[in-house]
Amino acid sequence: MAHPKSRVSKQRKRKRRTHKKLTAPKLSECPTTGEKHLRHRAYFDAEGNMYYRGKLIRKVEEEF
């Protein structure tokens, strides 16, 4: 079995791991609809229409 030549202390190990953190995703607000969405992603509004960069991409067709 592999055996380390010198043991790494708990403090050194934890210092190395301090930079591994998750960050909250950045949200933007659409100038057209006012919806909050992830940046650089297409998103749906309350009616189901799809927008990207403030422009309507796909409109929901109403069914009768």
N, C-alpha and C positions, 0 to 999 in steps of 0.2 A: 504494500500500500504506500501511496505517496505520503511523505512526511515533511512539513515545512521546516526549513532550517531555523527560522526564528519566528516566534509568535507575534502577530499583530495585535496590539492592545485594543480594547473596546473603544477607547477614546479616539485612537487613530482611525479605526474603521468607521466610526460615526462621523468624524470630520469629513472623510471622503464622501460619505453619503448625504451630506447636508444640501448639496445642489440638486438632488433628484426630487423635484417638486412638480406638481401639476399646476398649470395656470388656468384661470377661468377663460373661456372663449370670448373673443371680442364681439360685441353686438353693435349693429348699426341700425339706424332708423331710416326707413324709406321716405324720401321727400314727397312721393306721390300719395301713398296710403297711410304713412305713419306707423307701419308695422315694424316691430323689432325683428331682426333676422341676423344670421351669421354672414360675415363678409364673404364676398366672392361666391355666393351660392344663390341659386334660384329659390324662391319661397312662395308660399301660398298665403293669400289674405283670408279674411273671414268668410267670403263668399265662395272660395275655392279657385279663384283665378290665380294664375302663376305669373310672378313678376321677376325680372332680373334687371339690375341697374336702373330701377325706377320705371321700366317700360313693361307693358303688358305683353307677355309671351304667349299665353294660352288662356282663352276665355272659356269658362264653363258654359256649356249649352244646356239650357233648361229643358227638361223632359216633361211632356204633358201626359 
